[in-house]
Amino acid sequence: MSVKFHLPGLRKNFPLNMVLVKMMQTYPEYFREGLEIASFFGEFPTSKWNGGRYNFGDQCSAEYIRQVIKAVNAEGIPIRFTYTNPSITEEDLADPYCNFCLREADNGLNEVIVVSPILEEYIREWYPNYKITSSTCKELKDIDAVNAELDKDYNIVVLDYNLNNKFDFLEQIKKKEKCELLANCCCVPNCPRRGEHYKFMAKQGQIALENQKLPANKQKTVPHWYCEYGENTSLYIFKNYETHISPDDIWNKYVPMGFNQFKLEGRTANTFLLIDTYAYYFAKPEYRDEMRFVLTTNLQANKIISVNRPRKEVWP
């Protein structure tokens, strides 16, 4: 069985992800058996329909969007739009930027994650070629609700991260092959502000879009999110959470159970955190350090990351 991973990034992490894909082709001996990149997920910021992460008001040109879609799809990898803004209105459906993105990628390969029934109905009617994923933002925790969601016309259902290591619950899931698990969630287990955070990030994006139409002296301040339950973003902190899924557990526990879809979050994460994350999940343990080194040096060679040389000095 192939072990499918969904990677974060159509903007900030797109170059990193493409280098990783080329590395998998060039150095297959570094990587775990059956590993498959199942999608790059995210948005072309800033999108009104986006959810899950705020991209600091960045924006993409039409040329960039077309180039990324072409490059990713040429590798046989779907783009999966994360259109999980929970506050979408009927008026928002006409947004020209989001509709442009969907039209450009409307080739039968690509996918979209949804949480809003309004947006889901719109996409099913106007963009029927897209495979639809049900978002973890729905926070389904009841086994009957999860199985009912899996019976619907979704390509994938992303489970609530709090279910990750509840094996008695997971065993009761009927269509495990349609489930996706968030392996490296940075939220503390059972975070009481997770739903609030999703809505807050949608508001941040809305303000950033409004600011694009305003002169600099009239732009609104985009509020900063603070969470008392955890602001740290480190793989070495996540690994201690009860909701964490390790690579050994993926191959030795979850795949034998029938689960083979896993998501790695990090659309706005530090590049070096993602390098460590990819080495941790994808490399065979004996190749982990070498894979990390080769990935980092390839990123430098491709000018995706840079190491500054000392400034020229004169003595005395």
Buried (B, 14 or more C-beta within 10 A) or exposed (E): EEBBBBBBBBBBBBBBBBBBBEBBEEBEEBBBEEBBBBBBBBBBBBBBBBBBBBBEBBBBEEEBBBEBBEBBBEBEBBBBBBBBBBBBEEEBBEBEBBBBBBEBBBEEBBBBBBBBEEBBEBBEEEBEEBBBBBBBBBBBBEBEEBBEBBEEEBBBBBBBBBBBBBEEBBEEBEBBEBBBBBBBBBBBBEBEBBEEBBEBBBBBBBBBBEBEEEEEEEBEEBEEEEBEEBEEBEBEEBEEBEBBBBBEBBBEBBBEEBBBBBBBBBBBBEBEBBBBBBBBBBBBEEBBEBBBEBBBEBBEEEEBBEEEEEEEEEEE
